[in-house]
Structure formats: C-alpha cells, structure tokens
C-alpha cells in the first residue's frame, strides 16, 4: 500500500478522502492548519499542522519522505484575516510542487473549482486558474479536479447554507444566480481513490458534476422535502438588499468568521457551476449519482433537522451575546454607573463599590468584543460563563435581595449562561 499525503485533510472533502484511503490500507499523513481534535476524530492518519499559504518547500520535505501521492484539498473562498487566496492557491501550491519535484514525488491530485478554465470573475477563480497553470507547467504527474458544489452527509459552507435555508418557513431567493450541477461527496472521494493508483491516468483536468442542473432554490426545495417539511413561500430579494447581505458577510469575515455569503460567492454563483463530465466518466468509469437519489438512500434524521434549524440561529445567538455583553459594559460605565453604585450601597463594599462597578463594566466589554472575533470566541464564551457565575455568586453574598427584585437581574444569569453554552456547542463549523 502507498504512503499518501492529504492537505486540507480536516475539510469536507479532505476528511472523506482520508477515511476512504485509510480504509483501503494506505498510510495517510493528514495536514491542515488547524488539527485540533483531528487525531481523535480520524485516528487513522498521522496529523501535522501546517498552513499551505505559509509553508515553503523546505517545510514539506520531511513530510514528503516516502510519499507516493499528494492530494491537495486546501482552498479558501475570499481573502481576509483568516485566509490569503494568493498564498493558498498560488504561492503555497508552487512551493508544494517544487518540494514534490525535489523529493521525486510524481503524482499530485489537486482540487480546483468548476469553471475556472472558462471564466474568472473573482480573485478566487483567478488565483485558482493561476495555480492550475503553475501545476500544469511542472514535471509532475498532475491530476486537476474541478468539482461543482459538493453535497454529502457532512456539510460546510454552501452545503450548510442550503440546509439552513431549507428549514426556514420563508425562503429568501437571491437574484442573479446561475445553475448548479451538484456532485455527491461519495463520487468525489471515489475519484481520488481511483486516481491515486500508480496505473491511473495522469496529466488530466476533470470536471466533477452530477447529472442534474438545478438552481440554488431547487436545491433548497429538495432538502426541505428531504427534511419532511412542506414547501415554503419564496420571496425574491431586491438587488439592493441582496447586495447588503453580501457586504455584511464581507464585514463579518474581517472579524475572522467565514460566512458562505460574501462578495466572492455572489460573483461565482452568478456564472453558476456546470460542466462537461464526459472525460471524468471515461477516465474513472464513475456514473455520477443524482443528489435526489443520494438523499433517498439516507433518510433525514432528527439530528439533521436540528442542524438545519440551528444553522441560522447560531449567528443570531452570537450577535445577541455580543450586543448583550457590550451593551451591559457600556451601561455600567455610562448611564447605569450611578445605578450600579446604588445597587451596591448595602453590600458593605464601601470605597470598593466604584471599583467593582468599573471592573464589571470592563469585563463585560472584553467578553463581548472577544465573542465577536472568531479567534477569541471560544475563550471569550468560557470567560463569559465564568463572569456570569461570578456575578451570581457575588450577588448572592453581597446583595441577596436582588434574587427577589422585580427585574430579576440575578435570575437572568441562567438563560444567558444557557445561551453561551449553546454557542460553545455549535461554534465549530467543520472538523
């Protein structure tokens, strides 16, 4: 069996490939920039944390020792604090190619995107296309795979958004979207398994797409039916409102989050994602399965319904917590300062009462700002739970009468703590 290096191994496609190739008996090296929990979820691989966008050729050499095949699933939708498209799609790929050539690793399976060989409306597709050009100019036995929207049991990005929208009683329809030709995750994974074999064809670029051409709304309707829900009323959003939603996604991305609705998605989905699967079928012998058939083979579970309903509630919960903590901090340090002092009048703190109110206000501001940033959201939520429980304990010791106050300031700690626990439980978008 072969030793295979999978880059982007914790993602939707990468994790499926790791599981499949390991099941076939291959020795798998999994690489991702964040491998937290990966060894526990997929212990069949050896795990290394390395960011393709930052890694140079020297950093790959040790990992490539004894490797016969490299599968690159790494990619990003839009540049921002969390992602660098040119680094991931061009510079990082070039360094990987150079390292493969130096280490005599000949076969590289590279994931690009549907349609980048025909049109490049965004930085995403332009950098994907430049990366392809650099790869095809190399001496490697390259295979370029250009999948359409990939749908499977796990979800992330566009596929997660489809499920989330399918649970809404009112379906918002974005204007100006093209047709999609979604492909089953199982077919994508099978393709990599076939093309990783030494006798498989190389130096080919293949479109990976299913047999059906559907609109985005068609897919949402399909998943809504799969969940057992009645058809939803559809409302086409005006262009100005749709544009505002995409710009809001851009703004949120600068806080480190990766919402699927951003300007790049608007540009890419306008051209659609359809392709010619003739070469794919010929090279691999795969007959692409239709998405309705894959759904019928796996009836929706109660947990699928939970995910669909919680997906769009998650940002509502996070935004609500940010507003709560920041608003509480501003109130404590501003118009509510004297009220806070009055509340502590009988606490026995004396001269420490102003310090206590100010410290509480600053703590609230820090918790709210921390939750707003993706990188610090988890520790900030944990800190928020600690601060909330500390408020409950100190309130019980210093001002126990607040438990009976008509506005119930101490009783309200319970639902806020519960919301933070829900936010923690749903924080991760992917493995």
Secondary structure, 3 states (H helix, E strand, C coil): CCEEEEECCCCHHHHHHHHHHHHCCCEEEEEECCCCCHHHHCCCEEEEECCCCCCCHHHHHCCCCCCCEEEECCCCCCCECCECHHHHHHHHHHHHHHHHHHCCCCEEEEECCCCCCCCCCCHHHHHHHHHHHHHHCCCCEEEEEEECCEECCCCCCHHHHHHHHHCCCEEEECCCCCCECCEEHHHHHHHHHHHCCCCCCCCEEEEECCCCCECHHHHHHHHHHHCCCCCCEEEECCHHHHHHHHHHHHHHHCCCCCCCCCHHHHHHHHHCECCCCHHHHHHHCCCCCCHHHHHHHCCCCHHHHHHHHHHHHHHHHHHHHHHHHHHHHHHHHCCCHHHHHHHCCCCCCCCHHHHHHHHHHHHHHHHHHHHHCHHHHHHHHHHHHHHHHHHHHHHHHHCHHHHHCCCCCCCHHHHHHHHHHHHHHCCCCCC
